[in-house]
Amino acid sequence: MVEPPMTNDEFLAAFGTEQACISALFDARWPVGFRCSACGSARYYEITTRRLPLYECASCRLQTSLIVGTVLEGSRTSLTRWFYAMYLLSRENGISAVRLGELIQVTYKTAWLMAHKIRSAMTEADAFVLLTGDVRIDRCFYGDPTFDDALQPLLIGASFNEEAEPVVIKIKQPDPDHIYENKRFIKPEGVQAFHEEQTDCSSMPDISRYCKNNPALVMVVKQLKAWLNLTFNGIGAKHLQRYLNEFTYRLNCKIRGGSAFQETVGWCASSPVITYPQLTAFKRTLQVPWLYFGSKSRWRGSHISRWGA
């Protein structure tokens, strides 16, 4: 695959045509050459009578679409727009769906769906790697500390090298059952669940207990909050985890010196598609605090009264 360009102009020069994107996606999906999913044969015929090519196995005659089995499956959006979206989301500061739609000239709904499909591939990448070795797990939160009853509790974990620098970072929303809802504080079983799901327990059988949060992880959380607020003007609890995965994905790529764009193309080519109904399906989250007061204005008023007390 072509080395990812460093500037927007270089990117457009390298991936500005549909054929260039077809070649790049083919290489990402079959890095060692085409293989038939049914019989494993490497011989194929290319059918070019459609917008995107089909690949017909020379042995069993099975026809394979370029985008079936990828996050692009079922999409009628051009590959040039998809690759530009991957490039923009893989940049250090990411991009909002509003701005993405403006740049690739699609509707907000299409841009939102494309961005979340790419984030689903980043989530697959996150799940592929576990924390190992010297692991630290800390509690943190997202939200305005002024409104402490509306905070989103989070857990941040990292593997550290010998220089006490984080080399792999994960940030997760705990299960609502693992949170004291009135205090917005994560229970010990929430930390244990993070440990069991996100770490290689064979290398770290027990969780170490700490009195203070790690300074390096505190800085990561500050960067996360600034990014969510400045880029998106805040994110609700329902979709927050996908944005956390996007943030840590890019951060981990940067830490290990990899190309976030190149890796994003690879994961998009190997990850299953996620549909709009799946993205918008009900997800249990912490109850918003103003329901207790009947309205947001009453909830804010209770805080104002407390400040004035």
DOVEXRO-127370 format. One record per residue (C-alpha): x, z, y negated; residue in one letter; residue number from 1. Coordinates in nm, 3 decimals, padded with zeros to 5 digits. Layout:
! residues N
(atom (X, Z, Y), "A", NUM)
...
//
This chain:
! residues 309
(atom (00.000, 00.000, 00.000), "M", 1)
(atom (00.109, -00.068, -00.356), "V", 2)
(atom (00.267, 00.235, -00.521), "E", 3)
(atom (00.010, 00.396, -00.753), "P", 4)
(atom (00.077, 00.297, -01.113), "P", 5)
(atom (00.146, 00.563, -01.371), "M", 6)
(atom (-00.054, 00.410, -01.655), "T", 7)
(atom (-00.405, 00.276, -01.689), "N", 8)
(atom (-00.279, -00.074, -01.773), "D", 9)
(atom (-00.055, -00.080, -01.466), "E", 10)
(atom (-00.344, 00.032, -01.249), "F", 11)
(atom (-00.573, -00.242, -01.379), "L", 12)
(atom (-00.298, -00.500, -01.324), "A", 13)
(atom (-00.251, -00.388, -00.962), "A", 14)
(atom (-00.616, -00.327, -00.863), "F", 15)
(atom (-00.810, -00.536, -01.111), "G", 16)
(atom (-00.936, -00.789, -00.855), "T", 17)
(atom (-01.169, -00.749, -00.558), "E", 18)
(atom (-00.913, -00.905, -00.324), "Q", 19)
(atom (-00.644, -00.655, -00.422), "A", 20)
(atom (-00.884, -00.369, -00.350), "C", 21)
(atom (-00.989, -00.524, -00.018), "I", 22)
(atom (-00.626, -00.542, 00.092), "S", 23)
(atom (-00.556, -00.184, -00.020), "A", 24)
(atom (-00.866, -00.045, 00.154), "L", 25)
(atom (-00.783, -00.238, 00.473), "F", 26)
(atom (-00.430, -00.090, 00.476), "D", 27)
(atom (-00.567, 00.259, 00.411), "A", 28)
(atom (-00.827, 00.235, 00.687), "R", 29)
(atom (-00.593, 00.079, 00.945), "W", 30)
(atom (-00.241, 00.186, 00.839), "P", 31)
(atom (-00.086, 00.055, 01.166), "V", 32)
(atom (-00.302, -00.256, 01.178), "G", 33)
(atom (-00.660, -00.329, 01.280), "F", 34)
(atom (-00.792, -00.160, 01.592), "R", 35)
(atom (-01.135, -00.228, 01.738), "C", 36)
(atom (-01.337, 00.095, 01.755), "S", 37)
(atom (-01.493, -00.015, 02.086), "A", 38)
(atom (-01.204, -00.153, 02.294), "C", 39)
(atom (-00.894, -00.077, 02.086), "G", 40)
(atom (-00.783, -00.439, 02.063), "S", 41)
(atom (-00.562, -00.537, 01.770), "A", 42)
(atom (-00.669, -00.904, 01.768), "R", 43)
(atom (-00.950, -00.999, 01.531), "Y", 44)
(atom (-01.109, -01.279, 01.331), "Y", 45)
(atom (-01.190, -01.232, 00.965), "E", 46)
(atom (-01.536, -01.343, 00.853), "I", 47)
(atom (-01.539, -01.411, 00.479), "T", 48)
(atom (-01.890, -01.546, 00.423), "T", 49)
(atom (-02.012, -01.214, 00.280), "R", 50)
(atom (-01.921, -01.019, -00.035), "R", 51)
(atom (-01.694, -00.798, 00.175), "L", 52)
(atom (-01.521, -00.931, 00.487), "P", 53)
(atom (-01.622, -00.852, 00.844), "L", 54)
(atom (-01.363, -00.817, 01.119), "Y", 55)
(atom (-01.467, -00.947, 01.461), "E", 56)
(atom (-01.277, -00.824, 01.763), "C", 57)
(atom (-01.127, -01.114, 01.958), "A", 58)
(atom (-01.183, -00.928, 02.285), "S", 59)
(atom (-01.530, -00.770, 02.274), "C", 60)
(atom (-01.672, -00.954, 01.970), "R", 61)
(atom (-01.772, -00.634, 01.792), "L", 62)
(atom (-01.799, -00.692, 01.418), "Q", 63)
(atom (-01.668, -00.417, 01.188), "T", 64)
(atom (-01.741, -00.391, 00.816), "S", 65)
(atom (-01.461, -00.292, 00.582), "L", 66)
(atom (-01.659, -00.003, 00.433), "I", 67)
(atom (-01.860, 00.128, 00.732), "V", 68)
(atom (-01.717, 00.465, 00.832), "G", 69)
(atom (-01.582, 00.533, 00.483), "T", 70)
(atom (-01.728, 00.716, 00.180), "V", 71)
(atom (-01.813, 00.370, 00.041), "L", 72)
(atom (-02.052, 00.291, 00.329), "E", 73)
(atom (-02.380, 00.140, 00.212), "G", 74)
(atom (-02.262, 00.097, -00.147), "S", 75)
(atom (-02.331, -00.226, -00.335), "R", 76)
(atom (-02.090, -00.132, -00.614), "T", 77)
(atom (-01.782, -00.352, -00.636), "S", 78)
(atom (-01.454, -00.229, -00.491), "L", 79)
(atom (-01.283, -00.265, -00.828), "T", 80)
(atom (-01.523, -00.006, -00.971), "R", 81)
(atom (-01.472, 00.221, -00.668), "W", 82)
(atom (-01.094, 00.206, -00.695), "F", 83)
(atom (-01.106, 00.273, -01.068), "Y", 84)
(atom (-01.326, 00.576, -00.999), "A", 85)
(atom (-01.075, 00.701, -00.739), "M", 86)
(atom (-00.795, 00.654, -00.988), "Y", 87)
(atom (-00.977, 00.839, -01.266), "L", 88)
(atom (-01.074, 01.133, -01.042), "L", 89)
(atom (-00.719, 01.160, -00.908), "S", 90)
(atom (-00.568, 01.195, -01.256), "R", 91)
(atom (-00.464, 01.546, -01.360), "E", 92)
(atom (-00.776, 01.627, -01.566), "N", 93)
(atom (-01.031, 01.435, -01.360), "G", 94)
(atom (-01.335, 01.293, -01.538), "I", 95)
(atom (-01.702, 01.373, -01.593), "S", 96)
(atom (-01.979, 01.152, -01.453), "A", 97)
(atom (-02.091, 01.064, -01.807), "V", 98)
(atom (-01.748, 00.933, -01.903), "R", 99)
(atom (-01.696, 00.771, -01.562), "L", 100)
(atom (-02.020, 00.575, -01.599), "G", 101)
(atom (-01.908, 00.452, -01.941), "E", 102)
(atom (-01.569, 00.336, -01.816), "L", 103)
(atom (-01.681, 00.159, -01.498), "I", 104)
(atom (-02.011, 00.042, -01.654), "Q", 105)
(atom (-02.263, 00.190, -01.413), "V", 106)
(atom (-02.559, 00.424, -01.462), "T", 107)
(atom (-02.507, 00.799, -01.481), "Y", 108)
(atom (-02.676, 00.849, -01.142), "K", 109)
(atom (-02.445, 00.593, -00.976), "T", 110)
(atom (-02.136, 00.745, -01.140), "A", 111)
(atom (-02.245, 01.098, -01.037), "W", 112)
(atom (-02.299, 00.987, -00.677), "L", 113)
(atom (-01.968, 00.797, -00.661), "M", 114)
(atom (-01.779, 01.096, -00.800), "A", 115)
(atom (-01.935, 01.333, -00.547), "H", 116)
(atom (-01.862, 01.096, -00.260), "K", 117)
(atom (-01.497, 01.091, -00.365), "I", 118)
(atom (-01.506, 01.471, -00.392), "R", 119)
(atom (-01.641, 01.483, -00.037), "S", 120)
(atom (-01.326, 01.300, 00.076), "A", 121)
(atom (-01.116, 01.552, -00.117), "M", 122)
(atom (-01.309, 01.826, 00.066), "T", 123)
(atom (-01.213, 01.666, 00.399), "E", 124)
(atom (-00.850, 01.679, 00.287), "A", 125)
(atom (-00.886, 02.046, 00.193), "D", 126)
(atom (-01.032, 02.134, 00.534), "A", 127)
(atom (-00.747, 01.953, 00.710), "F", 128)
(atom (-00.484, 02.205, 00.589), "V", 129)
(atom (-00.487, 02.580, 00.659), "L", 130)
(atom (-00.295, 02.850, 00.476), "L", 131)
(atom (00.005, 02.967, 00.679), "T", 132)
(atom (00.305, 03.197, 00.656), "G", 133)
(atom (00.315, 03.427, 00.353), "D", 134)
(atom (-00.051, 03.418, 00.246), "V", 135)
(atom (-00.214, 03.598, -00.045), "R", 136)
(atom (-00.593, 03.628, -00.093), "I", 137)
(atom (-00.736, 03.755, -00.423), "D", 138)
(atom (-01.082, 03.795, -00.572), "R", 139)
(atom (-01.163, 03.613, -00.896), "C", 140)
(atom (-01.467, 03.479, -01.079), "F", 141)
(atom (-01.598, 03.185, -01.278), "Y", 142)
(atom (-01.812, 03.233, -01.587), "G", 143)
(atom (-01.824, 03.416, -01.918), "D", 144)
(atom (-01.719, 03.779, -01.864), "P", 145)
(atom (-01.952, 03.874, -02.149), "T", 146)
(atom (-02.244, 03.811, -01.913), "F", 147)
(atom (-02.108, 03.997, -01.613), "D", 148)
(atom (-02.433, 03.972, -01.418), "D", 149)
(atom (-02.411, 03.589, -01.421), "A", 150)
(atom (-02.054, 03.553, -01.295), "L", 151)
(atom (-01.978, 03.340, -00.989), "Q", 152)
(atom (-01.750, 03.542, -00.757), "P", 153)
(atom (-01.473, 03.338, -00.596), "L", 154)
(atom (-01.185, 03.389, -00.355), "L", 155)
(atom (-00.848, 03.227, -00.414), "I", 156)
(atom (-00.585, 03.209, -00.142), "G", 157)
(atom (-00.239, 03.057, -00.132), "A", 158)
(atom (00.061, 03.011, 00.092), "S", 159)
(atom (00.385, 03.115, -00.080), "F", 160)
(atom (00.740, 02.992, -00.024), "N", 161)
(atom (01.057, 03.203, -00.024), "E", 162)
(atom (01.074, 03.179, -00.405), "E", 163)
(atom (00.727, 03.340, -00.428), "A", 164)
(atom (00.575, 03.012, -00.549), "E", 165)
(atom (00.238, 02.887, -00.420), "P", 166)
(atom (00.268, 02.575, -00.203), "V", 167)
(atom (-00.094, 02.539, -00.085), "V", 168)
(atom (-00.395, 02.676, -00.275), "I", 169)
(atom (-00.762, 02.713, -00.181), "K", 170)
(atom (-01.053, 02.843, -00.391), "I", 171)
(atom (-01.386, 02.912, -00.223), "K", 172)
(atom (-01.734, 03.043, -00.297), "Q", 173)
(atom (-01.821, 03.327, -00.060), "P", 174)
(atom (-02.148, 03.330, 00.132), "D", 175)
(atom (-02.417, 03.502, -00.083), "P", 176)
(atom (-02.459, 03.755, 00.200), "D", 177)
(atom (-02.098, 03.862, 00.141), "H", 178)
(atom (-02.157, 03.959, -00.224), "I", 179)
(atom (-02.304, 04.267, -00.386), "Y", 180)
(atom (-02.549, 04.070, -00.599), "E", 181)
(atom (-02.610, 04.339, -00.859), "N", 182)
(atom (-02.236, 04.389, -00.914), "K", 183)
(atom (-02.124, 04.030, -00.840), "R", 184)
(atom (-01.846, 04.177, -00.629), "F", 185)
(atom (-01.725, 04.031, -00.299), "I", 186)
(atom (-01.760, 04.255, 00.004), "K", 187)
(atom (-01.466, 04.309, 00.246), "P", 188)
(atom (-01.642, 04.091, 00.504), "E", 189)
(atom (-01.634, 03.804, 00.254), "G", 190)
(atom (-01.257, 03.831, 00.230), "V", 191)
(atom (-01.238, 03.850, 00.610), "Q", 192)
(atom (-01.450, 03.534, 00.643), "A", 193)
(atom (-01.218, 03.349, 00.404), "F", 194)
(atom (-00.922, 03.466, 00.612), "H", 195)
(atom (-01.077, 03.345, 00.938), "E", 196)
(atom (-01.188, 03.006, 00.800), "E", 197)
(atom (-00.905, 02.910, 00.563), "Q", 198)
(atom (-00.588, 03.056, 00.719), "T", 199)
(atom (-00.397, 03.002, 01.041), "D", 200)
(atom (-00.475, 03.340, 01.193), "C", 201)
(atom (-00.193, 03.303, 01.445), "S", 202)
(atom (00.060, 03.316, 01.159), "S", 203)
(atom (-00.131, 03.580, 00.964), "M", 204)
(atom (-00.332, 03.800, 01.203), "P", 205)
(atom (-00.420, 04.062, 00.941), "D", 206)
(atom (-00.506, 04.056, 00.571), "I", 207)
(atom (-00.261, 04.234, 00.344), "S", 208)
(atom (-00.423, 04.458, 00.082), "R", 209)
(atom (-00.308, 04.437, -00.281), "Y", 210)
(atom (-00.374, 04.650, -00.588), "C", 211)
(atom (-00.329, 04.374, -00.849), "K", 212)
(atom (-00.394, 04.002, -00.850), "N", 213)
(atom (-00.094, 03.773, -00.812), "N", 214)
(atom (00.022, 03.643, -01.157), "P", 215)
(atom (00.065, 03.287, -01.027), "A", 216)
(atom (-00.291, 03.281, -00.893), "L", 217)
(atom (-00.425, 03.436, -01.214), "V", 218)
(atom (-00.275, 03.140, -01.402), "M", 219)
(atom (-00.436, 02.894, -01.159), "V", 220)
(atom (-00.777, 03.054, -01.216), "V", 221)
(atom (-00.729, 03.025, -01.595), "K", 222)
(atom (-00.650, 02.656, -01.555), "Q", 223)
(atom (-00.956, 02.611, -01.335), "L", 224)
(atom (-01.190, 02.774, -01.586), "K", 225)
(atom (-01.050, 02.570, -01.874), "A", 226)
(atom (-01.088, 02.246, -01.676), "W", 227)
(atom (-01.449, 02.316, -01.572), "L", 228)
(atom (-01.554, 02.414, -01.922), "N", 229)
(atom (-01.370, 02.146, -02.119), "L", 230)
(atom (-01.439, 01.853, -01.885), "T", 231)
(atom (-01.793, 01.934, -01.770), "F", 232)
(atom (-01.917, 02.202, -02.013), "N", 233)
(atom (-01.961, 02.430, -01.715), "G", 234)
(atom (-02.078, 02.380, -01.354), "I", 235)
(atom (-02.369, 02.549, -01.177), "G", 236)
(atom (-02.338, 02.739, -00.852), "A", 237)
(atom (-02.499, 02.470, -00.633), "K", 238)
(atom (-02.227, 02.208, -00.678), "H", 239)
(atom (-01.943, 02.436, -00.785), "L", 240)
(atom (-01.760, 02.426, -00.450), "Q", 241)
(atom (-01.706, 02.050, -00.464), "R", 242)
(atom (-01.545, 02.083, -00.807), "Y", 243)
(atom (-01.327, 02.366, -00.678), "L", 244)
(atom (-01.214, 02.139, -00.394), "N", 245)
(atom (-01.138, 01.858, -00.639), "E", 246)
(atom (-00.928, 02.091, -00.854), "F", 247)
(atom (-00.724, 02.237, -00.567), "T", 248)
(atom (-00.683, 01.893, -00.406), "Y", 249)
(atom (-00.510, 01.750, -00.713), "R", 250)
(atom (-00.313, 02.070, -00.764), "L", 251)
(atom (-00.185, 02.068, -00.405), "N", 252)
(atom (-00.090, 01.700, -00.435), "C", 253)
(atom (00.108, 01.784, -00.748), "K", 254)
(atom (00.280, 02.082, -00.584), "I", 255)
(atom (00.404, 01.880, -00.288), "R", 256)
(atom (00.499, 01.582, -00.504), "G", 257)
(atom (00.252, 01.342, -00.347), "G", 258)
(atom (00.048, 01.066, -00.509), "S", 259)
(atom (-00.304, 01.195, -00.566), "A", 260)
(atom (-00.440, 00.842, -00.607), "F", 261)
(atom (-00.279, 00.704, -00.294), "Q", 262)
(atom (-00.392, 01.004, -00.090), "E", 263)
(atom (-00.743, 00.977, -00.235), "T", 264)
(atom (-00.772, 00.614, -00.122), "V", 265)
(atom (-00.656, 00.718, 00.226), "G", 266)
(atom (-00.908, 01.002, 00.255), "W", 267)
(atom (-01.191, 00.788, 00.116), "C", 268)
(atom (-01.110, 00.528, 00.383), "A", 269)
(atom (-01.121, 00.782, 00.667), "S", 270)
(atom (-01.398, 01.022, 00.560), "S", 271)
(atom (-01.768, 00.985, 00.649), "P", 272)
(atom (-02.015, 00.895, 00.378), "V", 273)
(atom (-02.230, 01.164, 00.219), "I", 274)
(atom (-02.574, 01.057, 00.097), "T", 275)
(atom (-02.772, 01.147, -00.214), "Y", 276)
(atom (-03.028, 01.352, -00.016), "P", 277)
(atom (-02.743, 01.547, 00.143), "Q", 278)
(atom (-02.586, 01.615, -00.195), "L", 279)
(atom (-02.911, 01.728, -00.354), "T", 280)
(atom (-03.042, 01.928, -00.056), "A", 281)
(atom (-03.122, 02.295, -00.102), "F", 282)
(atom (-02.823, 02.527, -00.100), "K", 283)
(atom (-02.859, 02.903, -00.106), "R", 284)
(atom (-02.674, 03.058, -00.400), "T", 285)
(atom (-02.679, 03.384, -00.592), "L", 286)
(atom (-03.000, 03.435, -00.785), "Q", 287)
(atom (-02.969, 03.367, -01.157), "V", 288)
(atom (-03.000, 03.700, -01.340), "P", 289)
(atom (-03.259, 03.598, -01.600), "W", 290)
(atom (-03.524, 03.576, -01.327), "L", 291)
(atom (-03.528, 03.955, -01.332), "Y", 292)
(atom (-03.618, 03.946, -01.705), "F", 293)
(atom (-03.866, 03.659, -01.691), "G", 294)
(atom (-03.675, 03.427, -01.926), "S", 295)
(atom (-03.326, 03.346, -02.053), "K", 296)
(atom (-03.409, 03.473, -02.400), "S", 297)
(atom (-03.505, 03.815, -02.268), "R", 298)
(atom (-03.193, 03.823, -02.054), "W", 299)
(atom (-02.972, 03.741, -02.354), "R", 300)
(atom (-03.163, 03.996, -02.558), "G", 301)
(atom (-03.082, 04.267, -02.306), "S", 302)
(atom (-02.712, 04.190, -02.346), "H", 303)
(atom (-02.737, 04.185, -02.726), "I", 304)
(atom (-02.910, 04.522, -02.718), "S", 305)
(atom (-02.635, 04.657, -02.498), "R", 306)
(atom (-02.362, 04.530, -02.733), "W", 307)
(atom (-02.534, 04.694, -03.028), "G", 308)
(atom (-02.576, 05.024, -02.851), "A", 309)
//
